[in-house]
Amino acid sequence: MTTATTTTVRMTGISKSFLGVPVLQGVDLELRGGEVHAVMGENGAGKSTLLKVLAGVHRPDGGTIEVDGDPVSFAGPTDAQRAGIAIIHQEFTLLPHRSVAENVFLGREPVRRMQVDRRRMVADTRELLDWLGEDGIDPTDAVSSLSVAQRQVVEIVKALSTNARVLGMDEPTAALADHEVELLYDLVRRLRERGIAILYVSHRMREVFDLSDRITVLKDGRFVTCAPTGELTSEALVRHMVGRDLGEYYPDRAAPADLGPVRLALRGAGNDRVRDLDIEVRAGEIVGLAGLQGSGRSAVARAVFGVEPFTRGVLEVDGTPRQVTRPRTAVRLGIALVTEDRKGDGLALRQSVRDNTLLVRRAALRGARSRARSDLPALLDLVTVVSRGEHQEVRFLSGGNQQKVVLAKWLAVEPKVLIVDEPTRGIDVGAKRAVHELLRDLARRGVAVLMISSELPELIGMSDRILVMHDGALAGELPAGASEGAVMALATGHGIGEVA
Amino acid sequence: MTWRPRLAEGTAPVLVVLLLLLVGLAIAGPAYDEPSGYLALLKRAAPLMILAIGQYFVIVSGGFDLSVGALVTAGVVIAARLIDGSESATTGVILLVLGFGLLVGLVNGLVTTKLLVPSFIVTLGMLLVLDGAVFLWTDGAPRGALSAGFRTFGRGALDVPVLGEVPWSVLILLAILVAAALFMRSGTGRALVAVGDNEAAVRLSGGQVDRLRLLAFVLSGLLAAVAAILLGGFAGVSAQVGSGLEFRAITAVVLGGVLLGGGRGSVVAAAAGALSLEALFTLLNLLGVSGALESAVQGVIIIGAVAYASLGGGLRQRLRWWPKQRDSVRPAPS
């Protein structure tokens, strides 16, 4: 079952629309056995749709697909599977309490004398694992005992057991820890050596350069270019994706003269998760808050906003000590929080752009202020340019545009203190830049901005000062433009002095 | 900016259904050749429509109110016993019934939001409590009688210029419907829908989620009391007057395209759902279908409407029972 015949897939002029909105327009893609072919583009460029067309999930409206020169048409994923094409999904579809072999042959169990032929199932699974060089996994292991990376291997083995010669992978590293990413790289390279064609969809520039042989770039559903990876630089790739030169990436920092009075101050503040916080954020500045996952960065934001309030110390807004025990109080004091989970607690996804934009004003303010309409056109301008009108439900918007709606909802109440937690997570390059400019613009207009981000280049590029947290407390403060190394040293619990 | 009328998502189907039913009535029944026939239909439907409006507030904010049927019965039985035919007691008793509905809604809402019991359970419990209390108080046979003044709201009509005789219940219904539609356009109304969609987002936007939900239950209770006053006048006093109305109201709301679990739907569509339901039962009656089938029909509608809402346009594909013509990669067996 593991004869290494290579397959070539050629997609020509693929078009696809959803509800009249074109998502793919005449896209070409050629995929050869033994290559890793990356597809890149901003959110909404059509990468995932292209992958799904290839896998038979979506039927193209136009264009042709050829496998080894024969035109094919897939009525569903099963047809694509028969043609040797399978997708490794982002969400794992394994049953945790069953063995590896049972998962691999789920629904296709080999039968012998009217019974499931376990021996053959295990033997075939072992053969595939050996072929891949994955001897750390036993076919009889329960999936629940495996690491996330190993589960991914099982998913891939499952696809290979259907004789797949073409694998589509959609953001395969999204669920993996850093050390597991290397394991995946290894696996992908082994698959390539064995003649499998891999279509690799990813946002992450580094992965694509590390792994791929060729890169196809899509923009707004159209084919932009396809080039061998060696011939592209990351700048050129970004230019192709965005359609323009990004040049200077971050807006100018605040000059000392731009800084105003202290808007938000914490004096010895703490609760169950954080302790001894002394923080001041001035009008006009962007203060970065760095730290590893679990260091208490987000807990600071949640405490200031009254979600999990401080139990010790003092919180001052504009110099006055305040008790903030619930978000409503925070909002009325002029504090805004853009949470890291946009879909979970930032937006009401089935409501319109307009209703989401007005949500804070309506929900938190009273009387005339809650009905204020004068600035509405400008506010909606910020978000309607990106949607199909203010009555569109926000769930139909891309991540970047949803984030703009979240920002607009806070701008509607003109906050004095804006806390943003991972403001550009999961949004594309162009929207990222727009968010950065918006944040800087707000600072210039006198808002005190506290920005939390895991993305160090962003944090360093945007911040006028950087506070680093470690284990629930402040580990130190760094000036604008500090090095990534200095931030990481503090974040991991080493002093600055130890960084040579 | 040009203003154009916009239908809330999920509203269009119920309007089509309603139109078809009205056309059906015009064909099937001679009484529906004239406006008075439709006015009579509206009068009959008014209590259910008012209940559906109340139920809408609760459903769209993410809950259920199963207590409204029992609340209607309790309202009618209490009114009959306290008035006992005395005209002078009418006004006071009407206020008392309204206050009682408000109180029941308040209890439903407080237990749901403060004790964190799911509204389905709270209001189911309230249904049983009210049923039991009515039975205990009346020994199964309601006593007393309603005054003529009380019954005017359910039976009487007002002479309106141009339109002629318009039943009180229709006027009350229209007033409530307009008020509800305006409320749902206000900031508080929009926030109520947002609570049903994503409670956390509303809370983190500084909204008072508990108060909004409480408001929904109070409105539902209050409107159930209004429905009790109309039904008492229209149908008279019995211990069964409100039985099953909670499910009928929920069916009506769902038929109006309102999403169970909250977050989407319009109050006008919910009311249109109630009118459609009443029109359907009238039509079935005209066609000689046994009234005993009503609850079965209602059951089919509620399942069908929810299936339609969950699947939307995909429904047609799912319902295709014959295998789809495949142009698969596999050569057809010869």
Interface residues (C-beta under 8 A of the other chain):
Chain A: V67 V72 S73 F74 A75 D79 R82 A83 F305 V307 P327 R328 A330 V331 R332 L337 T339 G344 D345 G346 L347 A348 L349 R350 Q351 D355 N356 L358 L359 V360 R361 R362 A363 A364 S370 R371 H391 E393 K409
Chain B: R6 E9 G187 T188 R190 A191 V193 A194 D197 N198 A200 A201 V202 R203 L204 S205 G206 G207 Q208 L259 G263 R264 K324 R326 D327 S328 V329 R330
